[in-house]
Amino acid sequence: MAISYNRLWKLLIDRGMTKTQLREKANISTVTLAKMGKNETVSMDILLRICKELDCGFEDIVEATKD
């Protein structure tokens, strides 16, 4: 199984928000954002902060995919 953040990127586009704006509002580092861009795992704390800022659930920003 692998992680995909494609739902998050689509949500940002739909809301007219850039990755930089998300990074600043959710207080996440550029390194973490880069990891997400490569579909690498990040901590649940990071995902919770993103969900809080975007007022959404985990299922709206991340999905598990088959390799």
N, C-alpha and C positions, 0 to 999 in steps of 0.2 A: 504494500500500500504506500501511496505517496500523498503529499499534501499539495493542494492547489489553492492559490489566492485569487484566481481569475474572477471569482464573484466579487471580491473586494474591489478590484480594479474597475470592473463594470459599474459597481455601485458609486465609486468616486466619479466616474464619467457622467453617470446619470444625475448626480448632484452638482456637477460643475466644480468639483474640488480637485486640486492637484495633490500629488503624493507629498509634496513639501508642506502644503497646508495641513494635511492629515498628520504628518510627522510633528509639526509644531503644536497642533491642538491636542494630540494624544500624548505628547511628550515622549516620543520614541526616538532613538538614535538613528543616524544615517546608516550605521552598520546593520541595525535590525531591519530597516527598510530595504536595504540591499539584499539581506538574507531572504526576505519575503519575495523580492523580485526574482530570486532564483528558486522559489518554492521550497525553501528550507524551513525547518521547524523553528518556531519562536515560542517563548514562554506563554502560559495561559494568562499571566498578568498583562502582557502586551495585548493579547487578543481581547481581554476584558476592557482595557482602556480604549481600544478602537471601537468596540461595540458601544461603549458608553458615549463616546463622542458622536458616533453616527446614529445612535438610538436604534440599534438593530441587534439581532441575535447572531450566535456563532454560525448558524446555517446560512446566514446572509453574506458572510465574508470568507468562509473557508469550506473546502470539501476534501474528502478523502477519495483518491482515485486509484485505480489499479495500475501497477507499473506496466 
